[in-house]
């Protein structure tokens, strides 16, 4: 069995038309008119497949294919269909359409699954919509880590809180009903574009994720003052930061990135650390460690510097590393070999819903190549043939794990 290229292409091209910025990429923000348009299209496609269609208390959309076993945990596949402002047509929708196409093929071939299979279509993954740390809303709703307080903490570009935008969308959130019971999801699997150049550079069709590093993010604001040199200050900080990384003997990696800002009073930098070592983030308070470096730079330069955490709401900073289900990674390796698709293990650090789900259930991610590594921009592109290959791998994995082998 294989998925159908032309259907995948058509779905993605249709979804790309639901944008508030035609000609300037895809802008499909959470709880917007364009969100509703995409949702209505996806519902129409699901209705053709005899799925049980329902929403949870925060408007996450599901299509359920029942299995032979009643009250069994579900195999859940899908991704998000919202976008950043002036984003691309592939980040998120690729995983939604790959999963939708899998269910089409299973229906057409009268596949009998023992475990129920649920297509999940999420509309609030992008943290940029309501500000740093506010993303992956739908998956956090299922885990029970989304709070009512968060819904009023930050605002979108129209000045609305998340709660206000939800109400305008026609949604009265019920966080309790969105929570999934432990053990209710057998597997969570997400296909996504890589959002980086590695697969393309290595000429590989598929990236199989084994781990997602834990990520810590902080923002430095260096205030401009007379007779004080911000370049000297950031150079001092860079040296101290590099010294810390070396002292931890490759247990963490880090980067300092200039941030574009309209603030005339300060220059901003993002400090980011990543690690696959769970113990080190339990042993070291990195905010305090970075703050100590800031104080040393202040003493040396006299510059006013402020440190701010860029943490995900209600989560530690850094987050712990996310470990994918190893058995399924090995199954996907065998599937790729059988189908003749080249692959590599790609332990990527991007934040996705799958990263959140690893603490709740067996989780896996697979990537398809991004041309030029471009993402979150109108030029974002993934070849449809590559998307089909990712959907094929997903199809064969689902056919394996949705059958009771006892």
N, C-alpha and C positions, 0 to 999 in steps of 0.2 A: 504493500500500500504506500502511496505517496500523496502529498498535498498538491494542489493545483495552482500553478504560477499565476495564471490570468485572474483567478478569483482574488488572490492575495493582492495583486497589483490594483485591481479595481477597487477593493475595499480601502486601501491606503490612499488612493487618489481621491476617492469620495470624501474620506475623513479630512483630507487636507483642504477641502473647500469650505469647511466649517471654521472660518477664521475671521477675526475682526480687523485684520490688516492684509486684505488681498493685495498680492504683488510685493509684499514685504514680509514673507515668511508666514508661519502659522502662529496665531495668537488665539489660544483656546483656554481661557482661564477657568479655574474652578468656579462653579455656580453662575456661569454666564449664559447668555443666549446661545453661544456657540457650543457650550457644554451640552445644553439641551438638544441641540440639533444633532450632534454626534451620538448622543444617547439614544435618540429616537431611531436613528439609522441602525445602531447596533441591536436595539430591541427588535426591529423589523427582521433583521437577519437571523436573530435567535428564534423568532417565532416560526421560521421555516423549518426548524430542526426538532420540533416537539419537545423543547426544553421547558422545564419549570422555571419561569422567570420571576425573580423577586428582588427587593432591595432591603438593605438593613437600615438601621436607625440613623445612618449618616450618608445615605444615598449611594452606597456602594452597590453596584449592579451585578447580579448573579444569574447564570443560566445553568440549571442542574439537569444532568442526564442520570437518571436513577440506575442503580445497579441491582444485581440479584440478591444482595445481602441487605436486609433492612437494618436501619440504625447503625450502619457501618461508617467509619470515618471517611471523609471525601478526599479524592485527589483533586487539588485545586490548581488551575492553570490560568495565566493571564498577566495583565500589567495595567498601566495607567494610560488614559487617553487625553489628559490635560497637557498643556504646554506652557513654556515661558513666553513672555512677550517677544514677538518677532523670532520665534524659534523655528524648528524644522518639522518635517512631516513624519519623522521616523522614531524619535525618542519617545518611547511609551507605546504608541500605536502598533509598532512592529510586534510587540509581545501580545497585545490584545488580538490582533488579526491572525497571528500564528496560532493562537489557542482556539479562536473561532473556527479557523480552517480545519484544525484537528478534529473538532466536534462534527464538522460537516462530513469529513471523510469517514469517521466512525459510523455516522448515521447512514451514509450511502452504502456502506459495506456491511450493515447490520451487525456491527461488532457488539458482542455481549460482554459487558463489564460487570464484575462482581462488586467492586467498590464504586460508589457514586462518583461521578466526575463533575466538577463545578468550574465553569468559566467565570472568572472574576474580572470585572471592568471597573477600574478605579478612576476617580475624577479629581483627586486633590493630592497628587504626589509632589508636585513642584513646590519647594519651599520658597522660591522667589516670589510667589504670588502674595503671600502674607508675611514675608520676612524670614530671615535666617532662623532655622530651627523649627519652623512650623510645618514642614512638609511631611511626606509619607503618612498623611492623615488617615487614609482608609485602613492601612495595615495596622496602624497604632490603635485605631478604633476596635479592630478585631482582637487585639491583644489586651485591650483594657487600659492602655497607658495614655489615651487621649482624655483630657479633662474639660469640663465646662469652662473653667477659669481661662484655659488657653484660647477658647473661642472668642474672648473679648480682649485679649492682650495686644494683638497686633492688627494692623490695617493694610488693606490692599492699595493699589495705586489710585483707586477712586475714593479712598478715605473710609471704606467700610471695614468693620471688624468681620471676622469669619462668621460669627453668629448672624450679623446683619445681612451678609451676603447669602448665607444659607436660607434665611427667612424670605428674602426677595426671590430666591430660587424656588420657593414653595416647600422648603424643608424645615420642619421643627425637629431638631436633632434629639435622638434618644440614645445616649451613649451606652446605656445598660443593654439595650436590645442588640447593639452592634457587636458586643463581646461574644467571642467564641469560647465554648467550653473546652478545657484541656482534653486532648485526645480526640477532638472532633474533626481534626484535619490530619489525614494520613501523610500527605506530601503537599508542599507548595513549590511550584516550578514556574520560573519566569524567563522568557526569552527577551533579550534586550540588544539594542545596538551597542557596540563597544564604547563609543564616545572617546576614542583614542586611536592611535595609528598602528598598534602592535600587530594585529591580525593582518592588516594590509601589508605592512612591512615584511612580515614573515611569510606572506602568501599562504595563509591558512583560512579555511572556510569557517571553522567553528572554534570558539574559545570556551573551554569548560572551566568553570570557576570552582576551585577547591576551597579557598579562603577569601574573605574580604577583610582587610586589615581594620583594626580599631583606629578611629580617627579622632584627633583632638584639634580644635580650631580656636584661635584667639586673635583679637585685633589690637594692633598698636596704633595709637594716635600721637604723633609727634607735633606738638604745637610750635608754630613759627614765632620766634621772638627775636628782637634785635640782638645782634652780636652772638647769636647761637646758630650753629651749623647743623641742620637736620641730617645732612649727608654723613658727617662725621659720627653723629649719634647712631644712625642705623648701621654704619660700618662697625662700630663698637659692639652693637647688639649682635650683628652677624657673627662676629668672632666668638663671642660668648656662646651663642647658640651652637655653632660648629663644635666648639670645645665640649659642650654637653653631649652632643650626638656621639662624638668619638669616645667619651668616657663611658658610654653605655654599650660600647663594643658591638655596634650593628644590631642592637636589639630594637632600635627604633630608627626611622628615617624622618627627615623633616625638610621643610622648605619655607622661605619667606617670600611673599608675593606682594608687590605694590598693588594697591587698590585704587581704581579711578574714583575721584571724589570731587564734588563741587564746593567742598569746604575750603574757604580761603584761609582759615585759621590753622589747619593742621594737615599733615600728610599721613595717610593711613596705609598700614601694611597688614596682611593676613599672615599669621604664623600657624603653620599646619604640621602636625606630627602624625605618623602612622606606624602601627606595630602589629605583628602577629603574636606577640608575647603578652599573654593575659596577665602573667604574674607581675610584670614590670609596671603596669598601670595600677595594679593594686598596691604596689610598694612605694610608688613615687607620686607625690602631689605635683603634677606638672604645672598647674596654675601658679602655685607658690614658687616653683623653680624658675618659671619664666618671669614672675614678678621680682624675684631676687636679681635677675639679670637687668631688668628695667631700672631697678634702684641703683645698681652699679653705674649704668649709663647716665642716669640723672646726676649722680655724684661727680662723674667725670666731666660732664658737659654743662650742667646747670639747666638743661632743657626740661620743660614740662612735658611729661609723657604719661599717657593713660593707657591702661590695659583693660580690655573687655573680653569676656568669654563669648564665643560664638557657638554656644552649645545648643543641641537639639532639646526642645522643651521636654522636661521630665525625664531626661536621660543624662547619664554621666558624660563627662568630657575629660579625657577621651572615652569614646565608646569601646566596649570590649570587641575583640576580633570576632567575626562571624564565620563559623565553620559549616561548610556544606556537607551533605550526606555523601560519604565516600563511596558507598556501594553503588549509588546511582551515577556518580562520576565514572566509575568503572564500566557500568552498563552503557553509558553514553559513548565511551571510548569504543566499545565493541560495536555499537550501532553505527558510529562513524566509519569504522573499518568495513562493516558490511555494506554500507551505502556508497563507499568510495569517497567519502568526504575527509579532507585533511583537517587536523585539529591540533590544538595545543592546550596545555593547562595554563590558564590566565588568571592569576590572583590579583584582581583589580580592586581599587579602592573607592570607586564611585559609590554614592549612596543610592540604594534602591529599596523597594519594598521587601525584596527577598532578604536583604540584610537584616531587616527588623524581624522577619519570621523565623530566623534560625533558632531563636531562644524558645520558640513555641512548638515547632514541629520540624520534621525532616524537610530540608529545603535545598533546592538546587537552582543554579542560574547557568544559562549558556548565552554567549555573545555571538553576534554576527558582525562582520567588518563595517567600519565607518570609513568612507572615502576621505582621505586626508586627515582623518581623526577629528573632523569638524563636528561640532554639536552645539545645540542651543543657538542656532543661527539659520537664516534662510538657506544657506549653502549646504546645510546638513544633508548627507545622501548615503544611502545604502542600496546596492544593486538588488533588484527584486529577486534575481536568481539566488543571491546569497540568503535572502530572507526565507525563500522556499526551503533551502537546505536546513536552516535552523528549525523551521516548522516540521520538516521531515524527522529530524532527530527527536523533537518533542513528541511527535505522533508515535514513534516506535517506543519511546520511554513510557508514555502513558499506557500504551497497549500492554506493556510488560507489568507495570506496577498496579494497574487497575484490575488485575486478575488475581484471585485468591489461589495460591499455589499449595495450600495445605492438603 
